[in-house]
Amino acid sequence: MAEWRGRISQTGMPEAMNLLRSLPLEIDEPPSLARCEVVLDLMRTYRLTAYDAAYLELAQRRGLSLATRDRDLLVAAPTAGVTLFAVAP
């Protein structure tokens, strides 16, 4: 997405991919019906997309800070009890 939007050049992609590979990423378990209902509630409460509400639910459930530049998530996270990770402009 960053390449499409011109935020990173095609020549900068290998460095970005290496950075991603270096992160200690974890795969979350498949969602339960109850978790899907929580995501739906977050969507309705904060007028978020399903994608954004899923990130917010994950941060809530795991007690994680959320790193985003998305305006709606920046507003919803503190109200939902999720701290924001500082992201440079």
Secondary structure, DSSP 8 states (H G I E B T S, - for coil): -TTTTTSS-GGGHHHHHHHHHHS---------HHHHHHHHHHHHHHT--HHHHHHHHHHHHHT--B----HHHHHHHHHTT--B-----
